[in-house]
Amino acid sequence: MQQKGVTLQFKVASYNIHKAIGSDRRRSPERIMAVLAEVGADIVVLQEADRRFGARQSVLPAALIAAHSTYCPVIFDTRPGSLGWHGNAMLVRRHIVVSSTTTISLPSLEPRGSVVAELAIDRHRLRIVGMHLDLTGLRRREQARSIVGTANRLPPLPTIIMGDTNEWRPEGGCMLDFHVRFTSAPTGPSFPAARPMLRLDRILVGDGFDVVAAGSHHTKLAQQASDHLPVWAQLAFRAPR
């Protein structure tokens, strides 16, 4: 329980798991779960969590998640066998309450989507948006505007947007659209995992939170598990003024 007068903190993370295929070209969901254990976040959004072909089922089955972690998958009403929507998925610690979920179809030539969940942590309510944006700049801007527009239309809640933006410019492109309302946590570069130089993966924080710390999770295991490193942020609910 939260003590009176103490600001509640929690940790979030975003991770493009590359369908659980590592630098050794081996698919290892167990390795992804081991990296998530290293990161130790309370809320995780994943990208490329589904296989590309066939039934496009999740590379992280629910039984594996239950066996290797204290996470619960957030359930979205989408394709059977998928962990989320167009490869976007969300995991939360078991003490976190999921009150509602939805998805956003993003403008694109190929299937793209975003996942949205309203959560409660010790009576603090918040909204999490997970995304994976397009490779082309024009589409990224359209998709960013779609996500921010949806957030603006939803009932007011402190909101965090996380995911692979595919945008390397710190202030250009789609970041211009996000930064109208959201602030980028200083997570640092996350791609490529072996030698990270580009800050493609972002945690965008709305009003209602303070960023206590942030970074990319750069360990030997994380370098091997995917072509991206996880990014994380330690956040605190901002006390009412």
C-alpha positions in Angstrom: 0.0 0.0 0.0 1.1 3.5 -0.7 2.0 5.5 2.5 0.3 8.8 3.1 2.4 11.7 1.7 4.6 9.4 -0.4 4.4 9.8 -4.2 3.7 6.4 -5.9 6.4 5.4 -8.4 6.3 2.7 -11.1 8.4 1.6 -14.0 7.4 1.2 -17.6 9.3 -0.2 -20.6 9.0 -0.6 -24.3 10.6 -3.5 -26.3 10.6 -4.4 -29.9 11.3 -8.1 -29.6 11.8 -8.9 -33.3 9.5 -11.9 -33.1 11.9 -13.3 -30.4 14.6 -13.8 -33.1 18.0 -12.8 -31.7 21.4 -11.8 -33.2 22.2 -15.5 -33.5 19.1 -15.9 -35.8 17.6 -18.3 -33.2 14.0 -17.8 -32.0 14.0 -17.9 -28.2 10.9 -16.6 -26.4 12.5 -17.7 -23.1 15.4 -15.3 -23.7 13.0 -12.4 -24.2 11.4 -13.3 -20.9 14.8 -13.3 -19.3 15.5 -9.8 -20.6 12.1 -8.6 -19.3 13.1 -10.0 -15.9 16.3 -8.0 -16.0 14.4 -4.8 -16.8 11.9 -5.3 -14.0 9.2 -3.0 -15.3 5.7 -2.9 -13.9 4.1 -2.2 -17.4 5.6 -3.3 -20.7 4.6 -2.7 -24.2 5.9 -5.0 -26.9 6.3 -4.6 -30.7 6.7 -7.5 -33.2 5.2 -9.9 -30.7 3.4 -12.0 -33.3 4.8 -14.2 -36.0 4.7 -12.7 -39.5 3.2 -15.6 -41.5 0.5 -18.2 -41.2 -1.9 -17.7 -38.3 0.5 -15.0 -37.0 0.2 -16.3 -33.4 2.1 -14.7 -30.6 5.7 -15.7 -30.1 5.1 -15.4 -26.3 2.3 -17.8 -25.4 0.3 -17.1 -22.3 1.6 -20.3 -20.6 5.2 -19.2 -21.2 4.5 -15.7 -19.7 2.9 -17.3 -16.6 5.7 -19.8 -16.2 8.6 -17.3 -16.5 7.2 -14.1 -15.0 4.7 -12.3 -12.7 3.2 -10.6 -15.7 -0.3 -10.9 -17.1 -1.0 -10.2 -20.8 -3.5 -7.5 -21.4 -6.3 -9.0 -23.4 -7.5 -7.2 -26.5 -10.4 -8.5 -28.5 -8.5 -9.3 -31.7 -7.3 -12.3 -33.6 -7.2 -15.7 -31.7 -3.7 -16.6 -30.7 -2.4 -13.1 -31.0 -1.1 -11.4 -27.9 -2.4 -8.0 -29.0 -3.0 -6.1 -32.3 -0.7 -6.0 -35.3 2.2 -7.2 -33.2 1.6 -4.7 -30.4 1.1 -6.2 -27.0 1.1 -5.2 -23.4 2.1 -7.0 -20.1 1.3 -5.8 -16.6 2.2 -7.0 -13.1 -0.5 -9.0 -11.4 -1.3 -6.2 -8.9 -2.3 -3.8 -11.7 -6.0 -3.6 -12.6 -7.0 -3.4 -16.2 -10.3 -1.5 -16.5 -10.7 -1.3 -20.3 -9.0 -1.9 -23.6 -9.3 -0.7 -27.2 -7.4 -0.7 -30.4 -6.6 2.0 -33.0 -6.3 1.3 -36.7 -3.5 3.5 -38.1 -3.4 4.9 -41.7 -0.9 2.8 -43.6 -0.3 0.8 -46.8 0.5 -2.3 -44.6 -1.5 -3.4 -41.5 -0.6 -1.1 -38.6 -2.3 -0.6 -35.3 -2.0 0.7 -31.8 -3.2 -0.8 -28.5 -4.8 1.2 -25.6 -5.4 0.1 -22.0 -6.8 2.0 -19.0 -5.1 0.7 -15.8 -5.2 1.3 -12.1 -2.1 1.1 -9.8 -3.0 1.4 -6.1 -6.1 3.6 -7.0 -4.1 5.8 -9.4 -5.7 5.6 -12.9 -3.7 6.0 -16.1 -3.8 5.2 -19.8 -1.1 3.3 -21.7 -0.8 3.4 -25.5 1.5 0.9 -27.4 2.5 1.6 -31.0 4.8 0.6 -33.9 5.0 3.3 -36.5 5.7 3.1 -40.2 9.1 3.1 -42.0 8.1 6.1 -44.1 8.1 9.6 -42.7 4.8 10.8 -44.1 3.0 7.8 -42.8 4.6 8.2 -39.4 3.3 11.7 -39.1 -0.2 10.6 -40.1 -0.1 7.8 -37.6 1.3 10.1 -34.8 -1.5 12.5 -35.4 -4.1 9.7 -35.3 -2.8 8.5 -32.0 -2.6 11.9 -30.4 -6.0 12.8 -31.8 -7.5 9.6 -30.3 -5.9 10.4 -26.9 -7.4 13.9 -27.1 -10.9 12.5 -27.7 -10.8 9.9 -24.9 -11.9 10.9 -21.4 -9.1 12.7 -19.6 -6.5 10.4 -17.9 -2.7 10.7 -17.4 -1.4 9.1 -20.5 1.9 7.4 -21.6 2.6 6.5 -25.2 5.4 3.9 -25.8 6.8 2.0 -28.8 9.0 1.8 -31.8 8.6 5.2 -33.7 11.1 4.3 -36.5 12.0 8.0 -36.1 15.7 8.7 -35.6 15.4 12.5 -35.3 15.0 13.7 -31.7 12.7 16.6 -32.6 11.8 16.2 -36.3 9.2 14.2 -38.2 6.5 12.6 -36.1 8.1 13.8 -32.9 6.7 17.3 -33.8 3.2 15.8 -33.5 3.8 13.9 -30.3 5.6 16.8 -28.6 2.5 19.1 -28.9 1.2 17.2 -25.8 3.8 14.7 -24.7 7.4 14.8 -23.5 10.0 12.2 -24.5 11.7 10.5 -21.5 15.5 10.6 -22.0 15.9 6.9 -22.7 18.8 7.1 -25.1 19.6 5.0 -28.2 18.2 1.5 -28.6 19.0 0.4 -32.2 20.8 -1.6 -33.3 21.1 -3.6 -30.1 24.7 -4.7 -30.7 25.8 -1.1 -31.0 22.9 1.3 -30.3 23.1 4.6 -32.2 19.5 5.5 -33.0 16.8 6.5 -30.6 13.9 4.7 -32.4 12.1 3.5 -29.3 10.4 6.1 -27.2 8.5 6.6 -24.0 6.3 9.7 -24.3 4.9 11.1 -21.1 1.8 13.2 -20.7 0.7 15.5 -17.9 0.4 13.9 -14.5 3.8 12.2 -14.3 7.3 13.2 -13.3 10.2 11.3 -14.9 12.5 10.1 -12.1 15.0 8.2 -14.3 15.1 6.7 -17.8 17.5 4.7 -20.0 18.0 1.9 -22.4 18.7 -1.6 -21.0 22.1 -2.5 -22.4 23.2 -5.9 -21.2 24.9 -8.8 -23.0 21.6 -10.8 -22.9 19.6 -7.8 -24.3 22.2 -7.4 -27.1 21.6 -11.0 -28.2 17.8 -11.4 -27.7 16.5 -8.9 -30.4 17.7 -6.2 -32.8 16.4 -3.5 -30.4 17.2 -2.9 -26.8 14.4 -2.3 -24.3 13.9 1.3 -23.1 12.5 2.1 -19.7 11.4 5.0 -17.5 10.8 5.2 -13.8 7.8 7.5 -13.3 6.0 9.1 -10.4 2.4 10.2 -10.3 2.5 14.0 -9.9 1.0 15.2 -6.7 -2.0 17.5 -7.1 -1.2 21.1 -6.7 
